[in-house]
Amino acid sequence: MNKTLKKILTEILDWIESFVFACFIVLLLFTFIFRVVDVNGSSMTNTLQNEDRVIIEDFFYSPKHEDIVVCNAIGEGTLNETLIKRVIGVGGDEIDIDFQTGVVKRNGEILQEDYIREPTLTNEGGFEYPITVPEGYVFVMGDNRNGSTDSRSPKVGFIPVEQVLGKVILRIFPIDKFGTV
């Protein structure tokens, strides 16, 4: 075999090796750090739409106010499904909702919620307000407040932090809306 052919084959094998290694790294990233999730329903309209596809980051994630999260609503009396909602309260926060004016307060402060579709007028009967979020739990609500089953509902209630799968960091589909949310 001449040197030129050997050089070409070596180069091809190097490219194949690099490609396989890159695929392995991507696989590891999307197994342990990132996940792709489809949005089902209109509870996060106008921020996210039905059939949007998002990437969530779940590596040592701890829920924070205003984050959009993917969580499991599981247990007795719950929906037993995966939800995409916004974190309104974390353990120790007092949440108060005035369903006449649509105002939501956290620890006595009115939330500036430019992301919501309309004021919060629907009381799903889950709690008497104000309520305090227990330690180790979050209180979540959809941005489409009057079209969302969320922590206001007895079907969902408080979500245990260990059932929060991760934070939405990027919308990848549809392509014309690609970017951060």
N, C-alpha and C positions, 0 to 999 in steps of 0.2 A: 504494500500500500504506500502510495507516495505521500510526501509531507503535506501537500495541499489538501488532499482528501482527508487525511488524519486531522488536520487543523479544523476543517469544516465540521467533521463529525464531533470533535471535542466541543466546538462552539454550540452545535445543536444540543448536545447532551447538557451543557451548562445552562442553556435556555430552558430546557425541559425541567431540570433540577430546580431552577429558580421559580418556574411556574408552579410546580408541585409544592414547593416551600411556601409560596405566597398563598396558594389555595388553603394549605394547612393553617396558616396564620389567620386568614379570614374565617375559616371554620372555627377556630378557637375563640376568636373575638365574638362571633355571633352565637357561640354556645355559652360563654361565660360572662360576657360583658354587655353585649347588645342583643336586642331581639327586634324582629319586625312584627308589627301588630296591625291588623286591619280594624278600622273604625266601623262599627255596626250601629246604625241608628242616628238620630238627630239630637241627642242630648247635649252635644258640645257645639252645636251650631251657634254662632257663626265662626268660631275659632277652627273647628274641625268639622268636616262634612261626612255624611255616610259614604262608605267605600274609600275614604282616604286611607293611605298606608303610611304608618309612622315607625320610626325607630325609637326604642326605649333603651335607656342605660340603666343597668341594674346592679352594677358592681359596687357593693358597700353603700348603696343608696339609703339615705335617711330622709323621709318626707319633710318638705318645707312649705310654708304658706305660699299660695298662688301657683305651685307646681301643678302641671297636668300629669296625672299618674294613671297607670294601669293597675287595677287591683281586683282581687277575687272577693266577691260578696258570697260568703259561704256560711253554713251553719243553720241552726234551727230558725225557721221563719224567714229565711233570706231567699233571694232570687237564685242562688247557686249559679252565678255566671260571672264572667270577667267584664269589668266596667272600665271606661275611660272617663275620669272626672277631674275636677280641680280641687286641690287641698284648701279648705277654708279654715280648718282648725286642727291643731295637733294637741297632744296630751297637755292638760292644764289650761287650755284656752277656754274662755267663756264665749259661747256663741248666742247671739240674740237676733231674732228675725221678726220684723214688724211686717206682717202680711197685708196690712192696710196700705202702707206706703211703699213696700218693697225694699226697705232698707235692711241690710245685713250688717251687724256689728260684731267685732271680735275684740274681746277685752275692753268693751265700752267705746271703741273707736269705729266710726262708720267706715266700711270698706269702700275704697274707690275702685269700682269694678267696671272699667271701660270695656272689658271683654264680654260682658253678658249681653244676651240678645234682648232681654226685657227685664223689668224689676221682678223681684221674687214675690209673687202674689199667691202661689199655690202652697198650702200647708197640707202635707201628706199624712199628718197625724202621728208621726213617730215620736214626737217629744212635746213637752210644755217648755216654752222658752222663757228666760234664758236657760241654757244647759252648759255644763262643763264637760269637756272632752276628757275621758279617763286617760291616765298615763298608759302608753303603749297602744293607743288608738288614734285614728284620724277621723275628721268629719269632712266629707267630700260632697261637692255639688256640681251639677252640670252647668255649662254656660248658658244653655237654653233652659233657664230655670223653670219655666212653666210647662216644659216638655221633657222633664228629666226625672227618672226615678233614682234617688240618691239617698244620702244620709238622713234626709227629712222623712223618709219613708220607713215604716216598721219592717219592711221587707229587706232593707239594707242596714240602716242604723250606723253605728260606729264601725269602722273597719280596723281590724287588728293590723298593726304596723307590719307584722310578718306576712300579711296577705297583700301588701303593696309590692307589686312585681317590678316596678321601675318608673322612671320619669321619662316623659316624652321629650326627646331632644331635637327631632328632625322629622319633617314631613317629606316623604320621598315620592309619593304618588297622590294626586296626579302631577305630572311633570310641570305643568304651568304654575303650580303652587309650591314647588320644591323650596324648601328652606325651613328655618326655625319657626316654631309656633309660639 
